[in-house]
Amino acid sequence: MSKGKIITFVVFGVIAVGAIVGLIVGFVDCRTRPPDPLLEVCWVNGEARYVKGSEVDHGPCGGAEELAWPAKQVPITVEAVSPQGKVLGEGEGRRRSVEAAVRDINARLGFELFRMGARGSDPVAALVRLGAAIEAGEAPGQARHFRADGRVRCEAQIAGAVASERLEYIVVHHELLHCAGLAHTDTDNGAMAPLAFDDTLEPDLVIPWISDSHREQLRARYMRP
């Protein structure tokens, strides 16, 4: 065997070994890394107090639990309203960002977690207020949860001063996932990374990425057999 062939053989051998080691390390990392966090809350007079993982963190509290929707409320009915409180109809104005977020979340999860409200549908469980007045320095969106008579309700406030339609879609997508019970993660380009009034978030990102961990947790909790 010539010297050149020996060098080529060695190089390809090193690459192959490196690839195998990478796969093993990745597999072990996936098996040992803890799942992405879910919202932890305490319920005080029917309102959620957030332990961690949301735009509004209240700190430790007694009796904290992971936020979970009753099975009878899934799919979660979503409605969008204008700054004046007008319910927006299908395809009307800024409701399109909510429709797109609902569609893309369901597609990523592989089941219908959310459903846009329609005449005769179940009572609205997740209300998205578009164009809300949010104070300077705060995140461009916030989600708050309430519970009464065995039912959960979520209100998402989406700021009117977001930098672009694209960012509004990303904020709506993020807040709906908070409504579902997902907490913030430290993945820079993930759907649950903390957001700010800035449109520099991954400029090529079209559909925010939901982590496999969060996806599997939502599927295990809410997907019907």
QUINORGI-V34586 format. One record per residue. SS is DSSP state (a for helix, b for strand, c for the rest). D_FIRST is the distance of its C-alpha to the first C-alpha in whole Angstrom. Layout:
# QUINORGI-V34586
((SS	D_FIRST) (SS	D_FIRST))
This chain:
# QUINORGI-V34586
((c	0) (c	4) (a	7) (a	8) (a	6) (a	7) (a	10) (a	11) (a	10) (a	13) (a	15) (a	16) (a	16) (a	19) (a	20) (a	21) (a	22) (a	24) (a	26) (a	26) (a	28) (a	30) (a	31) (a	32) (a	34) (a	36) (a	37) (a	38) (a	40) (a	42) (a	43) (a	44) (c	46) (c	49) (c	51) (c	52) (c	56) (b	59) (c	62) (b	64) (b	68) (b	72) (b	74) (b	77) (c	80) (c	78) (b	76) (b	72) (b	72) (b	68) (b	66) (b	63) (c	61) (c	63) (c	65) (c	68) (c	67) (c	70) (c	69) (c	69) (c	72) (c	73) (c	72) (c	69) (b	67) (b	64) (c	65) (c	66) (c	67) (c	69) (a	68) (a	71) (a	70) (c	67) (c	66) (b	67) (b	70) (b	69) (b	72) (b	72) (b	75) (c	76) (c	77) (c	80) (c	80) (c	79) (b	77) (c	75) (c	74) (c	71) (c	69) (c	72) (c	71) (c	69) (a	69) (a	66) (a	64) (a	65) (a	64) (a	61) (a	60) (a	61) (a	59) (a	56) (a	57) (a	57) (a	54) (a	52) (a	54) (c	54) (c	57) (c	61) (c	61) (b	64) (b	66) (b	68) (c	72) (c	74) (c	78) (c	78) (c	75) (c	75) (c	77) (c	74) (c	72) (b	70) (b	72) (b	70) (b	72) (b	71) (b	72) (b	74) (c	75) (c	72) (c	73) (c	71) (c	68) (c	68) (c	65) (c	66) (b	66) (b	67) (b	68) (b	70) (b	71) (b	74) (b	75) (b	79) (c	80) (c	76) (b	75) (b	72) (b	73) (b	71) (b	72) (b	69) (b	70) (b	68) (b	69) (c	71) (c	69) (c	66) (c	64) (c	63) (a	63) (a	59) (a	60) (a	63) (a	61) (a	58) (a	61) (a	63) (a	60) (a	59) (a	63) (a	63) (a	60) (a	62) (a	65) (a	63) (c	62) (b	59) (c	59) (c	57) (b	53) (c	51) (c	49) (c	49) (c	49) (b	50) (c	54) (c	55) (b	54) (c	58) (c	59) (c	61) (c	63) (c	60) (c	58) (c	55) (c	53) (c	50) (c	51) (c	49) (c	50) (c	52) (c	52) (c	52) (b	49) (c	51) (c	49) (a	47) (a	49) (a	53) (a	52) (a	51) (a	55) (a	57) (a	55) (a	56) (a	60) (a	61) (c	59) (c	61) (c	60))
